[in-house]
Structures are given as structure tokens and as C-alpha cells.
């Protein structure tokens, strides 16, 4: 794949599931042909886990990502991660992957909580920008935990109803001029620890 002419569109279209065929593969570097797998765009859990040589893959048509889909793919990098067709996202899907910008998470309605690691599991040193889909109203715990180089976070704050604990804890480069969250009902501990906030005008209906 990716080095000897690849596969035809007909061959790719005949595949309905990739299972864990590629798990632990240490030779594949490029998988641009994956975009041709039109009937296998749901990536199961751990599908590419441990693929330490993988540098590039076409994910623009992906519908779902299972947990640990690209766990440990330390050579994989994205200047701008765009998943316009995504509907579901598993925990630590990109654990250890180098992502500079996340600008499109498609149509997902939720992001799983992190666990002392940012929710997607991306390499904290590389991430600089994150855009939250308008379809998401709950910011999970540890969303960008320890992502110290994130300087830009875009969200429709007025629609946010809940923010989990430590969601932005450690985002020391993040500056928010004004924060207004009229729909907020739940706010976790240390949510904005180290974030620079100029003004808070509305914390909605939280009681504690």
C-alpha cells in the first residue's frame, strides 16, 4: 500500500470492513488509498494501533473512529485534522499522534472524557488550535489537558451546557478575551486552570 502503485478503486470498494488487519504493522508508511474504501469507512477499535511507521492516511470520508484507532502511531502527523463526515469518536483515537490543528470533527455530538490525558490522546506538544463542532454542547473532562501550546480554541460558547473537570487545565498559552455561557448548568473543577481569561460575563445556571 502506498509504495507499489496501490490498489484500484474497484478493489477498495469491495472491502466492507478493515477489521484489525493493519494492527501492529510496522512497514506501511502511506495509506492515501484508504479514501477509496468507500464501504469500509468505520474504523474499529485498535485498527491501526501500533503502526509506528504510518505517516499519512486519508481520513476525509471516515464515519466513525473506535477507541485507540491510531493508538501509538507516533510517526503519523496532521497539519490540520479534518474529519467532515465523522459521526462517532472513541477515546484516545489518536493517542501519541502529532496534530497541529483540529478544525473539523464532523457531525459528532459528543467527545469521550479523557483520563489524565487529552480526550483524543494527541501529542500535547504539537497541538496549537482546536475547533469544537457546533453539534457538541458538552465539553468533556480533560478535553485539552496539558496541551500547553494551544493558543486558539473555537466554540459556540452560548450553546455549551456542561464542562467537565480539567477540560482546559494546563492550556497556559490559551487566551479568552470574554467568556459568556448562558446555557451552562455544570462546571467541573480546575476547568480553566492556567488559562488567561479577560472577562467572565455569564456562567448560566450553575449552582456550585
N, C-alpha and C positions, 0 to 999 in steps of 0.2 A: 504494500500500500504506500503510495506517495513517492516511490523511487523507481518503479519499473513500468510506468505507463498507467498504473492504477487499474480500475475496473470500469466496465461500461455502465451506462445508466440502466440498461435492462437487467444486468446482473444485480445491481444495487437495489432496484425496485422489487426484485424477487425476495429480498430479505425482509422478514416481518419482525424479527427480534434479534438483537445482538447478544443477548444473554450476558455471560461473563467471559466470552471468547477472548477478549483482549486483556483481561485482568492479569497483571503481573508481567506484561510484555515489556521487554527492555530493548527492543530493536526499532520499533516503529517511531519515526520522528514526525512525519507529516500525514495528516488524515483529512485533507480537504475534500476527499471523495465522500466523506460522511454526509455531506449535504445532499448527495444523490440517493441516500437511503430513505426515500420518501415514506415508506411504510414501516420504518423502524426508528421513529424519532422520539420514542420514550426510552430514556436511558435508565436501566435498572440500577439498584444499589451496587456500589463497588465495581461497576462495569469496567472502568479503566484504572482501578486502584493499583498503585504501584508501578504504573507505566512511566518510569523515570526518564526515558528518552524522548517521550512525546513533547513536541514543541508547539505544534499548531494543529487545530481541528476546526472544522466548520460547524458551528452550533446554531446558526441563524434559523433553522427550521425545527429546532428541538421543542417538544411539547412538555416533557417532564424530565426532571433530574432526580434520581433516587439519592438517598444518603450516601455519602462518600463516593460519589460517581467518579471524581477525579482525585481522590484522596492520595496524597503523596506524589502527584505528578509535578515534581519540583522543577522540571525543565519547561513546563507549559507556561506561557505568558500571554496576556491580552493587554494591548494598549487601551482598548475600550471594549468592555464586555457588553455585548448586545444580544439579548435573547427575546426578540419581539413576539414570539409565539408561545412562550413559556406559560404553563398553567399551574404546575406544581413544582415545589422545590424542596429537596430533602436537606437535612442537617449536614454541615461540613462537606457539601458537594464539591467545593474547590479547595480542600484543605492543603495548604502549602503552595498553592498556585500563585504566580505573580500576576496581579491585576492592578493596573494603574487607575483605571476609571470604570465605574459601573454605571451605565447610562440608561439601560433598558432591561427591566426584568419582566417584560411582557404583561400578562394578564393574571399573574398570581394574586391571591387575596391574602396570603399570609406567608411569613418567613419564620422558620423554626427558631426557638431560643438557642442561643449559644451556651456554652458551659465553660467559662473562663477562657473563651476563645471567641472571636467574632463569628457571627451566625453562619456565614458562608465558609469560614475557615481559611480565607485567603491570607497570603503572606502580609502581615501587618506593616512591614517596612515599605511596601510598594504602593499601597492604596492611597490615592490622593483625593478622589472625588466619588460621590455616591448619590444617585438619584433614586428616590423611592417612588414606586409606581402609585398612581392615584387610586388604584384599586385596593391599596393597603391602608387600613385605618389603625392597625395595632403595630407599634414598633416593639419588636421582641427584646427580651433580655439579652444583653451582650451583643447587640447588633454590630457595633463597631468598636468593641472593647479593645483597647490598647493600639488602635490604629492612629498612631501619633502624627502621621503625615497627612491625614485627611484635613484638607482646608476648605472643602466645599461639600455641603450636604443640602440637597434639594428635596423638599417635601411640601405637600399641601397641608400645612400645619393646622389649618382650620378644621380639617376632617379627622385629625388624629384623636382617637378616643382613649388610647392606653399606651403607656410607655413602660417597658419592663426595666428591671434593675440593671444598673451598669451599662445601659444601652450605648452611651457615648463616653463612658469612663476611660480616661486616658487620651482622648482626642484633643491634645494640647495645641494643635495647630488650627482647630476649628473656631471660627468667629461667627457668631449670630448677632446681627445688629438689633433685631427686635423679635421677640417670641410671643405669639398670640395663639392660644389653643382653646377656643371657646367650647369645643366638644369634649375636652378631656375629662375622664372620670377616674382614671387610675394612673398614679405616678410612682414608680419604684425608687428604691434608694440608690444614691450615687449615680443617678441618671446622667447628669451633665457635669460630673466631676472633671475638673481641669479645662472645661470648655469656656471660652470667653463670650459672655452674653452681655450685650449692651443694655437691653431693657426687656422686662417681662411685663406685658400688659394684661394678659388673661390666662388664668390657669383653669378655666372651665368650672367643672362641678366636683373637683376632687374634695374629699373630706379630711384627708390626712396628708 
